[in-house]
Amino acid sequence: GGACSGNTMSFLNAEEPTVCDLISDFGINVLWHPSLGQELGDHLQGMLWNCVLGKISVDILVFEGSVVNAPNGTGEWNRFAHR
């Protein structure tokens, strides 16, 4: 998605309960996060494909940021002077 981390910053600043308490108390398994995850490149793509193929179960998907859709539905973005 497009750049935006406001929700993440608010979540990380939680105090009652803290993020660590919330994750451990409810047994939440965070597969990946762009600011917190350590997976990159092929390893990350493999994990995401395993989710798509049902090899890794996903109960909740959170998409933070904007969905880049333009121009004309191409998904191209951050274009300046036709570059």
N, C-alpha and C positions, 0 to 999 in steps of 0.2 A: 504494500500500500504506500501511499504518499506519507511523507514525514509527519509524525505527530506522536508525542509521547506524554501528553498531558494526563491521560488516564493512568498510565503506568506510574508517573511521578506521584499522583494522588494516592494510588494503591500502596506504593512503597513507603509513603509517609504515614500510613495508618498507625495508630497507637493502641487502640482497644478494640479488637485484638491487633497485635502486630502481624505483619505479613508472614513471618516465620511461624507464629502461633496458629494462624489461620490455616496455613498449608499443612502443618503437622497435625492439628486437632481434627481436621476433616479428611486427612489422608489424600490430599490433592497431589497428583503427579503432574508437574508442569513439564511437558515434553520439550518445549522450546520457546524462547522469547528473544526478540532481536537485540534487546539491551542486556539480558541476563544469561542467555544461552551460550554455551561454549562450542556447540556444533557449527561447523562451517562447510561450505563446498559440497563435495560428493557425499560426505557423511550426512549432512543435513538433508540433501535431496533424497537420499536413500530412506531416511527416517520418514520424510513427508510422503514419499511414494508408498511406504509400508502402511501409513495411515489411510491413504486413498484406496489401497488394495484390501483393506480390512485386516492386515496382519498385525496392526497395532490398533487397539480399541481407543476410540475418542468419544468421550461423553459430552464435552463442551468445547466448542471452538470459539475463541475470542479473536476478532480481527480489529486491531486498533489502527486508526489512521483513515486516510481517504482511499477510495478505490479509483485508481487512475484509469480513465476510460476514453480519453480524447487525444488528439482531434479525430473526428469521424470514427470513433470506436476503435482506433488503432492501438491504444494503450501507450503510445509514444508520449513522452513528457519531458519537461526541462529542455525544451528546444528553443534555441535562440539563433536567429539569422539562418534558419533552415539547416542547422547542423545537429 
